Amino acid sequence: MEHVTPAAGLPDILAPGLQVVFCGLNPGVDAAAAGHHFLGRGNRFWPVLHLAGFTPHQVAPQDDRSVLGFGLGLTAAVGRPTRRADQVEEDEFAQAAAGLLHKLAWAQPRWIAFLGKAAYAAMTGKRRLDWGEQPERFGGARVWILPNPSGLNRGYSKERLVDAYAELRRAQMASS
């Protein structure tokens, strides 16, 4: 059964026993209004997810619920929609930790992939984080930090994003 929690108009897409839950920082205004994850014009999440090997075809944002069939889930660290992720305050991430831990306790995914360092840093109090797998678990799940696929993240080309996401895919496949 799917777990739907309204997050300011953007429902979580979770189910028990998923392989990977991708945790965005917070929904964009357009995505929240439409009720679909990673809807933004410049967001590279869907093509990167496919090119990294998580899905056999590129999923359209309007078909975001189909990721459950691939063992994947979607959530946001903070439910409040904004135009830019940097409009979310650090204390909002810290306050959202209990809710995210509750979701993970219910879904029990193998991995949680934070899209960007900000949410995980604020939720755990860690200031220095590397990309990739983290040594600790969060809510029982293995933790991986990926670059944010937002088009505003100019530090990562689409190719570099695909490489980073494919590294998680290889680790996920090796641990299955």
C-alpha positions as CSV (number, residue, x, y, z in Angstrom):
1,M,0.0,0.0,0.0
2,E,1.3,3.5,-0.9
3,H,1.9,5.9,1.9
4,V,0.7,9.3,1.0
5,T,1.4,12.2,3.3
6,P,0.5,15.7,2.0
7,A,3.5,17.9,1.9
8,A,2.0,21.2,1.1
9,G,0.3,19.7,-2.0
10,L,3.1,17.3,-2.9
11,P,2.4,13.7,-1.6
12,D,5.2,11.4,-0.7
13,I,5.5,8.3,-2.9
14,L,6.5,5.6,-0.5
15,A,5.8,1.9,0.1
16,P,7.3,-0.7,2.5
17,G,10.5,-2.4,1.5
18,L,11.7,0.0,-1.3
19,Q,15.3,-0.2,-2.5
20,V,16.0,3.6,-2.6
21,V,14.0,6.6,-1.4
22,F,15.2,9.8,-3.0
23,C,14.8,12.7,-0.6
24,G,14.7,16.2,-2.2
25,L,15.3,19.3,-0.1
26,N,11.7,20.7,-0.6
27,P,9.2,20.9,-3.4
28,G,9.3,23.6,-5.9
29,V,6.3,25.9,-6.1
30,D,5.2,24.5,-9.6
31,A,5.8,20.9,-8.5
32,A,3.7,21.3,-5.4
33,A,0.9,23.1,-7.3
34,A,0.8,20.2,-9.8
35,G,1.2,17.5,-7.2
36,H,4.2,15.9,-9.0
37,H,7.8,15.6,-7.9
38,F,10.7,17.3,-9.8
39,L,8.4,19.0,-12.2
40,G,10.5,22.1,-12.7
41,R,11.5,23.0,-16.2
42,G,15.2,22.9,-15.6
43,N,15.2,19.9,-13.1
44,R,17.3,17.1,-14.4
45,F,16.1,14.4,-11.9
46,W,14.1,12.3,-14.3
47,P,16.6,12.0,-17.2
48,V,19.4,11.4,-14.7
49,L,17.5,8.7,-12.9
50,H,17.0,6.9,-16.2
51,L,20.5,7.4,-17.5
52,A,22.0,6.2,-14.2
53,G,20.0,2.9,-14.7
54,F,17.3,3.2,-12.0
55,T,14.5,3.1,-14.6
56,P,14.2,1.4,-18.0
57,H,12.8,4.6,-19.6
58,Q,12.6,8.2,-18.7
59,V,9.7,8.7,-16.3
60,A,7.6,11.9,-16.9
61,P,6.9,13.9,-13.8
62,Q,3.2,13.3,-14.2
63,D,4.0,9.5,-13.9
64,D,6.1,9.9,-10.7
65,R,4.0,7.3,-8.9
66,S,5.3,4.7,-11.3
67,V,8.7,4.7,-9.6
68,L,7.2,2.4,-6.9
69,G,7.3,-0.3,-9.6
70,F,11.0,0.1,-9.8
71,G,11.5,-0.2,-6.0
72,L,12.0,3.6,-5.7
73,G,10.3,6.2,-3.5
74,L,10.2,10.0,-3.4
75,T,9.9,12.4,-0.5
76,A,11.0,15.9,0.5
77,A,12.9,16.8,3.7
78,V,10.8,19.9,4.2
79,G,7.2,20.2,2.9
80,R,7.1,23.9,2.4
81,P,7.3,24.8,-1.3
82,T,9.7,27.6,-2.4
83,R,11.0,29.0,-5.7
84,R,14.6,28.1,-4.7
85,A,15.9,25.5,-2.2
86,D,18.1,28.1,-0.6
87,Q,14.9,29.8,0.7
88,V,14.5,26.9,3.2
89,E,16.0,27.8,6.6
90,E,18.5,25.4,8.3
91,D,16.2,25.1,11.3
92,E,13.3,23.9,9.1
93,F,15.4,20.9,8.0
94,A,16.3,20.1,11.7
95,Q,12.6,20.4,12.7
96,A,11.6,18.0,9.8
97,A,14.0,15.3,10.9
98,A,11.4,13.5,13.2
99,G,8.9,13.4,10.4
100,L,11.3,12.0,7.9
101,L,12.5,9.4,10.5
102,H,8.8,8.4,11.0
103,K,8.4,7.9,7.2
104,L,11.5,5.8,7.0
105,A,10.4,3.7,10.0
106,W,7.2,2.9,8.1
107,A,8.8,2.3,4.6
108,Q,12.0,0.7,5.8
109,P,13.9,1.3,2.5
110,R,17.4,-0.1,2.1
111,W,18.8,3.3,1.1
112,I,17.9,6.9,1.5
113,A,19.5,9.2,-1.0
114,F,19.6,12.9,0.0
115,L,19.7,15.2,-3.0
116,G,22.1,17.8,-1.7
117,K,24.0,18.0,1.6
118,A,21.9,20.7,3.3
119,A,19.0,18.6,4.7
120,Y,21.2,15.7,6.0
121,A,23.7,18.1,7.5
122,A,21.0,20.0,9.4
123,M,19.2,16.9,10.5
124,T,22.3,15.2,11.8
125,G,24.3,18.2,13.0
126,K,27.2,17.2,10.7
127,R,29.0,20.1,9.1
128,R,31.5,18.2,6.9
129,L,30.0,15.7,4.6
130,D,31.4,14.0,1.5
131,W,29.3,13.0,-1.5
132,G,28.4,9.3,-1.7
133,E,27.8,6.7,1.0
134,Q,27.8,7.9,4.6
135,P,29.2,5.7,7.4
136,E,26.0,5.9,9.5
137,R,22.4,4.9,8.9
138,F,19.4,7.2,9.1
139,G,16.1,5.8,10.2
140,G,17.6,2.3,9.6
141,A,18.5,3.0,6.0
142,R,21.9,3.3,4.5
143,V,22.6,6.9,3.5
144,W,23.9,8.3,0.2
145,I,24.3,11.9,-0.6
146,L,23.9,13.0,-4.2
147,P,24.2,16.3,-5.9
148,N,20.9,18.2,-6.2
149,P,19.6,17.7,-9.8
150,S,18.0,21.2,-9.9
151,G,18.9,23.2,-12.9
152,L,20.1,25.9,-10.5
153,N,22.9,23.6,-9.4
154,R,25.4,24.7,-12.1
155,G,28.3,23.0,-10.4
156,Y,27.2,19.7,-11.9
157,S,26.6,19.0,-15.5
158,K,24.1,16.4,-16.5
159,E,26.9,13.9,-17.2
160,R,28.5,14.4,-13.8
161,L,25.0,13.9,-12.2
162,V,24.6,10.7,-14.1
163,D,28.0,9.5,-12.9
164,A,27.1,10.3,-9.3
165,Y,23.7,8.6,-9.4
166,A,25.1,5.6,-11.3
167,E,27.5,5.1,-8.4
168,L,24.6,4.7,-6.0
169,R,22.8,2.4,-8.5
170,R,25.9,0.1,-8.5
171,A,26.1,0.1,-4.7
172,Q,22.3,-0.6,-4.5
173,M,22.6,-3.5,-7.0
174,A,25.6,-4.9,-5.1
175,S,23.8,-4.8,-1.8
176,S,20.5,-6.5,-3.1
